[in-house]
Amino acid sequence: MCGIVGYIGGQNAAPILIEGLTRLEYRGYDSAGISVLGGKGAQVHRIVGRVRNLTAALPKRLAGKVGIGHTRWATHGPATEANAHPHVSEDGRISVVHNGIIDNADSLREQLGQAGVTLTSETDTEVLAHLIARSGAKTLEDAVVEAVSRVTGTYAIAVTDAEHPDRVVVARNGSPLIIGVGDREMFVASDLSALVRHTSQVVHLDDGEFASVSATGYRTFTVDESDTGKAATAIDIKADDLDLGGHRHYMYKEIQEQSECLERMIRGRLDDRFGVSRLDGLNLTPRDLRGFARVKILGCGSAYYAGQIGATMIEDLARVPADAEAASEFRYRNPIIEADTLYIAVSQSGETADTAFAVEEVKRKGGRVVGLVNVVGSTIARACEGGLYLHAGPEIAVASTKALTNMAVGFAMIALALGRVRDLSNADGQRIVAAIRALPEQVASIVEAESQIAEHAKTCADARSLFFIGRVRGFPVAREGAQKFKEISYRHAEAYQTSELKHGPLALIDESLPTVAIVPSDDLADRNLAAMQQIKARKGPVLAITHEDVDFGDLDVPRFVVPRSEPELDPILLTIPLQLLAYHAALILGHDIDKPRNLAKSVTVE
């Protein structure tokens, strides 16, 4: 899986494919390739490594006005040229690129082998090229439908046929795929970022939907050939939004953008007079909100940790039982879906496969689910009955920063809406509204002080392992801090509740294992300080992320001070320094910060 791009029109396809693949590099990948239809049939070029390596290896004259390309993130088989996409049929006629996982690939490979087909890769994708080529169907569209009917699993595919160079046939089931509409030219991609320089009109395919794309138009249809008449919609991303803007890394740029992104997130959504949030996109009336007896939040990775922050906010402000769960496990435990529970699916891309499947499980059992996503028109956004867009703008770096911050603020506004239809007073509502309005300026002040946190990054970068600790509101902050550090520094980092150190992890503390402690000014500050004393007594280095008014007494540890918000919102601000700590540690270590190894931005497979 990873990035798909396709083109058909009047221009030379290869440069457009390469540009699209370059735009998709942020998703993470290990190899790349293109297939261009020209006078000599399909010309396929694949290489292990970056798109720039592919560009350098292409012939100077690669003519053809139809083509498909792919950046691969290995699922079946390692990163080799043979395993790179596009995959081609034995006769060289059919070329296929694919995102997703074919669950029955082994049995299909065995069947093809028994039929005399020689498979040249270890991938699941290759079977599609052979199935399509060996179909007896009269059209490419029918051959693709026939082939995918034999497949179980998830896929987004784009297919070209050297005998039918006037079309690209695509299909989707569980992985995103988009058609871009141009002027006598058409585009295909797995992500909007590959299309924004060429079109502002796109078609989002739904699961089980196919499309036949020509230079002059497209037709969308189902497995039984029924036209679906899918219309194009406008996109709100500009090409300039995807540029580095003079910054060295996208992650750094996105950390810097957080104040502005928060302003967009809260604009028009807060009512100062009545101390309430206005979230019309949820499609929930005050009576609906009051009717929920509990809240269940579903997300993966950083979105899951943002959900944990959100669950605590909801319990604090609305006094409604709330918890967050990893969406990747949710549907496999046969969850009990309750009619009086509000389910919230959270995802930056809106395409996270595990979260999308969890949404479908909730809907299948009659639950009410809303989304908290960043991408308009994404799979999760369209599947939910309502939602809240993050308005963080395109997030390119694999490690999420600005989207995560906006997620947390989104949960604060949801908690406020739930609280104000219950027992949260107007005065307390106004207190939270004022605190939310103050967040952009407070975040900006933390980012401006990054040189202070950068000084501590060297100690953390030098360590082979770290602890991140926090209690209650601070624990999901610690979990997110450990996640960021692991993602881009490649150092082992583990988060613990501070209170749990003495129940086992304390055995690992020594002078070589630093601890990053989340110490807000709350009623647990003394307990946090006592734990830090225990760490210091065992010669463990400590860095405290804290507030100005926390009295450390004779405890001499380095600290980074963040401005105070209201207690319920403090986790949002406590998270920001941890982003900077991870960034500067990775910078010291010389890692590829925006494209950490083995990871992908949009995880569209289980």
N, C-alpha and C positions, 0 to 999 in steps of 0.2 A: 504494500500500500504506500501511497504518498501523494504525488501530484500528477494530475492529468491535464494535458492541453491538446487542443486540436484546431485545425484551420482548413477552410475550403473557400476559395474565392479567386480573385484576379491577381493577387500578389504572389510572390515567391514564398512558399510556406516555411522554409527552413528558418529564416531570421525571426519570423513571428513565433515559431515554436520555441526557439532558443530564448527569446525574450520572455515568453510565458513561463518557461521552466525556471529561468532566473528569478522571476517574480515569486515563484513557488518554493524557492530554496529555503525560506524560513521554516517551512513545515518539517524539515529534517529529512535526510535521505543519504543513501550510500552509493548509488549509481544512477546513471541517466542514459536516455537514448531517444532517438526519433526514427520514424519511418515516413518517407516522403514518396508519394506516387508521381512518377515522371514518365518520360518516353520509354524508359527501360524497366518499367514496372516499379515494384517497391524497393526503395533504397534504404536499407536499415543500418544505422550506426549506433553502437552502444559502447559504454565505457564505465569502468569503476571510478568513483570519485566525483568531483564537482562538475557542474555544468560548464565551467570555463575549460575544463579538460576535454569535454565533449566538443565544445566550439573549436578548440585548437585542432582536434582530430578530423573535423569534417573536411571534405574536399572543397576546394575554392568555388567550384561551380556545382552546386547541388540544386538542379532545376526540378520544379514540381510545385503545383498550386494546391495540392491536397496533402495533408499529413497529420500525424499524431505523435505526441511525445510524452515522456514519463520520467519522473524522479522516483526512485524506489527506496523504500524503507523495508529491510528484509523481514519477511515472515517465514517463508519456506525456502531454506537454503541460504548460504552466506552471500556476501557481496562479491559476485564474480560477473564477468562479462556475459557468461552463458545464462546467468539468472536475471540479468537486467532486462527491462522492457524496452521496446515492444517485443512481444513474442510472435513468431511467424510460423505458418503452416509449412509442411514438408515441401510443397511445391512453390513456396515463396509468395503465394497469392494473397493470403490473409495475414494482416497485421493486427495485433490486439494489445491495448494497454488496459490495466486493471487495478483498481483499488478494492480492498476487502480480502476476505478469506473464503476459499471454497472448501467446505468441510468434507465433502466426499471426493476430494482430489485423488486420494490414493486409489480408490476403487476405479475411478475414471482413467487414471494412468494405466492401471492393470488391464482394463478393457481395451484401451488403445494399443497397448503393447501386444496383446493377443491378436489384435486385428492387423498387426504388422507395422505399426507406427513406431518410429524411432524417436524417443523423447530426448532432447538435448540439454534439458535443464532440470533442476530440482524443484522448480516452482509449481504452485497450484495453477497459475495463470496459463501456462503453456497448453493445458488440456483444452482451453476455450478455442485457441487458434485451430487446433486439429478437429475439434467437434464441428466448428463452423465450416471448415474446408471440406469435411467429409459428408456434410449434410446434402441431401438430395433436393433441397428446396430450390425453387426457381429464382428467388430474389435473395439479396443479402439480408434484407429485413427478416424474411422468413427463416433463413439459416440461423440468424442470431437468436430469434425467438425459440427455435427448436433446440439450439445448443443450451441456452440458459434454463430451459425447462428440465434439463437433465442435471442441473447443478443445485446443490443445497449449500447455503451459506450467504455471504454478503458480497455485493459487487457494485462497482460503477465501472463500466467498460466503454471504450470507444474502439470501433472496428473499421478498417478500410479493406477494400478488395481491389486488387490490380485490374480485375476484369470489369469492375464497376467504379471507375475513378470519379464519378459524378456525385458521390455521396459519402458521408460518414454516418454509420449507424451506432447509436449509443443506447445504453440501458442502465437502469439503476435499481438496486435493492439493498438498502441499508448503508450505502456510502453516497456522499453528496455528488451531484453532477449538475452542471449549469450549461445552458446554451446562451451564447452571446449573439445578439442580432445586429448586424452591420448593414452597410449599403452595398448590396450585391456581394456580400461576403459574410460568412458565419464562423463562429468560434465555439469551442467546447472547452470546458475547464472544470476542475474539481473545486475551485476557489475563485471568488470574485477578483482577487488581486491579479490574476493572470489576464483579466479582461478589461480592466478599467481604462487602459490607454487606447482601447479600440472601440468601446461601445458603452452606452449608458442604459441599454435595454437588455434584460436577461430573462430567461425562462428557467424556473426551478423545477426539475423533474421530481416526481414523487416516487416512492417505492412501488415497484411493479410496472413502471412506465418505461416506454421505449420512445426513441425519436429517430427519424430519418432526416438528415441535415444535408442540404445542398447549398450552392452558392446563393441561390435566390430565395431560400426559405427553409421551413422545417415542418414536419408533421409529427405530432405526438400521438401515441396509441398504446393500447394494452396488449396483453398476450393473445387475446382473441381478435386482434386487429381492429378493435373499436377505436375510432378517433376520440381523443380526449380534449382536443381544441384548446390546449394550454396557451394562455396569452402571456406576452412579455410584460414585465414590470420594470420601473425605473430603479436604478441603484443610487445610493447617496454617498458613495465613496469617490473621492477625487484622486487622480494619479499622484498629486503632490503629497497626499496623506501617507503614501507608501515610501517616500524618500527619507533618507537619513537626516536631511536638514542640517548638514554640517557636523553632526555628532559622529563619534567613533563607532558606536554600537547602537543598535535599535533598543536594546534593553535600557541603556543609559538615557536615550531620547525619551523612552516611554516613562521612565521614572521622573524625568524632568517635566513631562506633560501632565502629571497627575492633578495639579492644582486646577489647570484649565479643564481637564476632563470632569473633575468633580463639579465645577461650575455648570457644565452642560447637563450633568446628571440631575442636579437638583432644580434646575431652572423650571419654573412654572409648576413645581410639584409640592410646594410648601405653603401653608396658609398660616401666617403669623398670628392673625387675630384669634383663630379658633384652635391654634396649636395642633394642627393635623396635617397629614400628607394627602395630596390629591393624586390618586393612582388609577385613573380611569381605564388604563390599559389592562388592568387585572380583570375587568368585567365582573366585578364583585360589588354588590350593593352593601350598605351598612348592615342590613339584615343578614346578608350572606356571611359577612365577616364575623358578625356576632354569633352565628350558628356553628362555627367551627370549635370543636372541643380540644383539638390538638393540631400540631403542625409537624409535618415530616419533610425534611429537606434532603434532596438527592443530588449528588455531584461526585466528581472524581478529581483526585489530586488537589491542587490549590482551590478549586471550586468547592470541594468537600470541606476543606478547612475554613473557607469563607462561610460555608453553611453552618459549621460549628459555632463560629462567631455569631452568625445570625440567629441560631437557635437560642443562645444565651440572651441576646437582645430581646427576642420575642418573649421569653419567660420573664425577663426583668420588667419589661414595659407593659406587656399584655396579660401577664400571669396566666398564660396558656402553656400547657406542657408542649415542649418542642424538642426535637432532636434531629441530628444530621446523620445520614448513613451513606456509605460508599455505594454509588449507583451500580458499580460493577458486580456487587454481591446481591443486590436487592431482589431481583426477579428470580434468582436461583434458590431462594429460601422459601418460596411459595408464600409471599407476604400476605398478611391479613389487611385488606383494603377496607377502611372504614368510611362510611358516608359522611361522618362529621369531622373528618380530617382534611385539612388543606395540604396538598402535596405541592412542593416547589422544586422544580428542576432548574439547576444552575449550571451554566456552561458558557465560557467565553465565546467559542466558535458557534455554538448552537448545533454542532455536528458530532459531538462526542458520542460514539456508538453506544457505550454502556449506559449513558444517561438517556439517550433516545429510546433504547429498549426498555428502560425502567418506566419511562413515560407511557409507552404502549401497554406495559403491564398494568399500570394504574388505570388507564382508560379502559382496558379490557375488562377489568373488574368493577367498573362503575365509579371510580374515584374522581375527585375534582383536582386537576393539576394545572398550575400556572408556571410560566417560565421566567427566568431571570437570565437573559442572554444578551450578547453584544452585537450579533449580526442579524440585521433585518432580513426576513425571508428564509432564515436557516431552518433546518429540519425540525429542531425542537421548538422554535418559535411558531412554526406552522402547525405542529402537532398539539400544542397546548391550547387550552380554552381561553387564555388571556395571558398577559405577561407584562414585564417591565424591561424595556430596553436600557442597556447600560450607557449608551452614548459615549463610550470611551474612545471611539475611533479605532481604526485598524490597529491590531496589536501584532507585531511581526516577530519579536523575540519569542523563543520557545518558553522561556521562564516568564510567567504572567506577573505583571506589576500593576499597571494602571487599571486593567480590567478587574483584578482582584479587589483593589481599593473601591472601585465603583460597585462591585458586588456587595461588599460589606455595607456601603452606604445605602444600597438598595434594600438590604435586609433591615437597616435602621428605619427606613421609611415604611416598610411593610409592618414592622413591629409597632411603629407609631400609629398606623392606620388600625391595626388590631386593638391596640391599647385604648385608643380614644372612643371606640364603641363599647368599651367595657368600663374599667374603673380608673383609667388614667385621667387625672384631672386636667382641666384646661391649663392651669398653671404649669403642671409638669409637661404637658404637651408643648407649651410655648418654650419651656426650658430646653427640650430636645430639639425643637425647630431652630432655636437660636444657636444651639451647639452644632447642628448640621450645617447651618449657614457659615459658621466660623471655620469649618474644616479646610476649605481650599487655602485660606491664608496660613493656617497652621501647618498644613502639609508643605507649603512653599517654604516656610521657615525651617523645617527639618531638612529639606533637600539643600537649602542654602548652606547648612552646616555640615555638609557631607565630608569636608576635610577632616573633621573630628572623628567620624566613624571610620574613615579610610586609614587613620593611624592605627586603629585596632585590627585592621584586616590582616596585617602581616602575621601577627601571632596566630590568628585562626587559620591562615593559609599554610603555615608551617606545620600545623598539627595533622596527624593522620586520622584523628577522630575527635568529635566534639559532642557535648551535650547542649541542648536547648531546654530550658526549664521554665515553667510557669504554673500558676494555680488558677482554677476557675476561669475567669475571663482571659487570663494570661496563657492558659494551656494551648488553645488553638493558635494563638500567636506564635508560641514556641514551635508548634508542629509546622506551621507555614515557614518559619525561619529555617528550620532544619531541612525542609523540602527545597527551598531556594538554594541553600548552601550545597546540598547534594547535587542538585541539577547542574550547576555550572562550575563548581569548584572540583567536583569528583572526590571530595573528601567525605568520609563517613560522618554523618551527623544524625543524632537521634534525639527525639523530644520525649521528655518525661514530665508528668506532674511533679512539681517540686516536692510534694509530700511523699512521693513514691521513691525518692532517692534512697532513703534509709531502709527500704524493703528489698534491696538487691543491687541496684546500679552503683551505689556508693563504693562498692568493691572495686570499681574500675578507675576511680579518681586517683590521679597522681599528677606530678608536675608536667606531664606531656599531654594531658587531656583538658583543654579549656572548656569552660561552661559559660554559655550566654544565658543570663538570667533576666526574665521579664518581671520587673518589680514596680508595678503601679502604686500610686498613693491610695491605698484602700485599707480595709480592715484586716487584710492578710499580709500587709507589709512586714510586720514584725516576724511572722512565720517565715516569710521569704528570706529575710535577713538572717534568721537563725540557720536556715539551710545553707546559706552562703558561708556562714561561719564554719559550718561543718566541712564544706568543700575546702576552704582556706586552711583549716587545721590539717588537711591531708595534702597540702601543697598544690592543690588544683588552682590554675589560673581562672579568674572570673572576670567577665565583662557584664555590667548591669545596664539594661535599658530601662530607664526609670523617669520619675518626675522630680522636679526641683525640691519639693517640700518633704521628700522621704529622708528621714534622719538616719544616716548610716553609722552615726556614732564613731566608734574607733575601728570600724570595719573599713580597711583601706583597700578599695578595689577601683579600677577604672570604670567610668560610667558615661553613658550618653544620655543626656536629658532631653525629653520631648515635652512639648507644651501639654498642659492638661485640657481635656475636654470634660464633658459630663462622664461619670463613671461608666455608664452603659456604652459610650462611644469610644472610650479610651483605647480599646484594642485596635481600632482603625489607625490611630496615630502611632501606636507602639510597633506596628508592622513595618512602617516605612524604613526605619534604620536598618532592619534586617535585610531588606532588598539591597540597600547600599553596601552593607557588610559583605553579602554574597558577591555582589558585582566587583567590588574592589579586591576581594580575595581571588576571584577568577582572573582578574586583570593581572595581579601579581604573578599568578601561576602560568599566565600566557595561554589560556584556553580560548577556544572559539566560543565566545560568550553567547552569541545569538543562536548558534546551532550546536548545542551540547550533544555529545556522542550518544548514540543509541536512542535518542528521543525524537518525537515528532510533535509539532504544534497542535495539530488537530488529529486526535486519535480516533480514527474511523473504523477500527477493528476491535473485536473483543479481546 
